[in-house]
Amino acid sequence: MNSLQRFATAMELDVPDGIPVAPMVNVPHASRVLGVKPWEYVTDNALYVKGQLKAQEKYGYDWIFNHQPIQGITDEERKAMTMDKEYVILPTELGSKLKIPLQGGPAVKEPALKDYSMLDELKIPDCDKKGRMEPLEQLLKLTKNTVYVCSKVPAPFHYAAEWMRGMNAFMLDMLTRPKEVHKLLSFMTEVAIATGKKQIDIGTHGIMMEDPSAASQVISPKHYKEFAYPYERRVCKALKRYGGDVIIHICGDTTQILEDLARTGAKCLSVDEHVDLHDAMERVGKKVALFGNVSVDTLFRGPEEKIRAGVKDCIDDTGKRGYIVSSSCGLHSGTPFENIHAMVDAARTYGKD
Amino acid sequence: MIKRAIIDGEIDKIEGMIKKSLKRGTEPNDILRDLIAAMDVVGEKFEKKEYYVPEVLLSAHAMQRGLDLLRPLLSIEKAEVRGKIIIGTVEGDIHDIGKNLVAMFLEGAGFQVHNLGRDVPTSVFVEKAQEIEPDIVGLSAMISTSMETMQEIIEDFKQKKLRERVAFVIGGAAVTEDFAKEIGADGYAEDPKKAVRLCEKLMRERR
């Protein structure tokens, strides 16, 4: 099996020739692999593609995570990009701004909606804009169906909270103006479906939807069911109809909402280290594949023996059917390269059929 | 009544209730005591997972409105301020819900709190510390990349010879007790209520 077949087999709840391994290599790590600043990496489609390919080649894991939250950058956006002493500021299509520190570091978001009346003027982004899907197209073209290329759609709840309204305001809105919150969530659902449909048309192998704001450290399982679940489900069901497979990732505790998550229509659930993989496999393993959850803290700190033991524990907890070894969340920026090598090597050793 | 309204997050009713109570002749200090007691219950509910972030945030906002109303009426002597704190989410990180909750709880517990906001550059922490001379500096980070920034801030305080004058407390999903020790912070708290207890303990040690 090649990496694509191995990953796809696990997604079908089957046993591949070895357990696939797919660490969540994000902006800080991939840009470091490439030796460029995170802002350069994020704002240049060609560099972005190069970074993802180089990281996959370096480590030999089974997927490429096209994790750009706003997809590819268009020429218009690059022109509108400004730079001051400390930040690159990139306006995005729905009005949020991405602020990326020039000296390393991750991106900071400035929410778009000061007022819900602004929602009436928002349009679903045009996914056909030149450059928007360029990274995904390139990654699919260059890997020629040898690696599982996973694209990403914005989860309605998380993006409404963090990108559109800002977390504080959104959390209060849930209790004080639920009607408007639902209206925003419906709009964001359309955005996610339109984005995912375009990716499926291009030929993506899978679609990640990250919804960390819906974790049970933040909102109650009851609120999850009311504000996050219905929209996750609408996205998953719609994309399934178009032939797409969705992986939902929530960093944070999802123990109490696992059954609901498995009912969204997602093909796979990515869980973080708060979740007991053995328990999760027993509860939802017949319905969905599982993905996770080697501690990012261990991956950051090492030592290698502890990482290897962590990978082995995950595999022992899940068995070999319908499981993909991954990090519990996006990698810490300073994670040493050799630690990811150790993770991949351990998965190859302990994950053999 | 007022206590119940804070616990239930009756954000639109709280000001009216306090005004009414003052008119009836209740001492502002007694109302303040109610606000503090209410936030104590809210903190417990958060610990017991009866309340989550939205509910706690709503109660904290209700309390804030009450405090704004009472502040001019309260004769807070210097001795009554339990300590001065500056608090902020470190540069590169915009996650500030947890930090805001901690700030509100600390204020509710009688600390003088200077909330510097989110994505706060290291230089601003230093400048504010020079200006306000706080007892405690609170640093928050939700994303793991901000952890290194915390370490840089503490180093910067050392270089500027400010380190000995303040106690550092850290919190946020990215950090742990072990990490706090590793970077030489004076304490770590995982939720707002524990943060209040930690700051009270640090103040006792400082005296």
Chai-1 contact restraints between the chains, C-beta under 6 A:
chainA,res_idxA,chainB,res_idxB,connection_type,confidence,min_distance_angstrom,max_distance_angstrom,comment,restraint_id
A,P28,B,T145,contact,1.0,0.0,6.0,A-B,restraint_1
A,P101,B,G92,contact,1.0,0.0,6.0,A-B,restraint_2
A,G105,B,G92,contact,1.0,0.0,6.0,A-B,restraint_3
A,G105,B,T145,contact,1.0,0.0,6.0,A-B,restraint_4
A,P106,B,G92,contact,1.0,0.0,6.0,A-B,restraint_5
A,P106,B,I143,contact,1.0,0.0,6.0,A-B,restraint_6
A,P106,B,T145,contact,1.0,0.0,6.0,A-B,restraint_7
A,V108,B,I94,contact,1.0,0.0,6.0,A-B,restraint_8
A,V108,B,D119,contact,1.0,0.0,6.0,A-B,restraint_9
A,K109,B,I94,contact,1.0,0.0,6.0,A-B,restraint_10
A,M167,B,I97,contact,1.0,0.0,6.0,A-B,restraint_11
A,N168,B,I97,contact,1.0,0.0,6.0,A-B,restraint_12
A,M171,B,V53,contact,1.0,0.0,6.0,A-B,restraint_13
A,M171,B,P54,contact,1.0,0.0,6.0,A-B,restraint_14
A,M171,B,L57,contact,1.0,0.0,6.0,A-B,restraint_15
A,L172,B,L57,contact,1.0,0.0,6.0,A-B,restraint_16
A,M174,B,P54,contact,1.0,0.0,6.0,A-B,restraint_17
A,L175,B,P54,contact,1.0,0.0,6.0,A-B,restraint_18
A,L175,B,L58,contact,1.0,0.0,6.0,A-B,restraint_19
A,V218,B,V53,contact,1.0,0.0,6.0,A-B,restraint_20
A,I219,B,Y52,contact,1.0,0.0,6.0,A-B,restraint_21
A,S220,B,Y52,contact,1.0,0.0,6.0,A-B,restraint_22
A,H332,B,S144,contact,1.0,0.0,6.0,A-B,restraint_23
A,S333,B,T145,contact,1.0,0.0,6.0,A-B,restraint_24
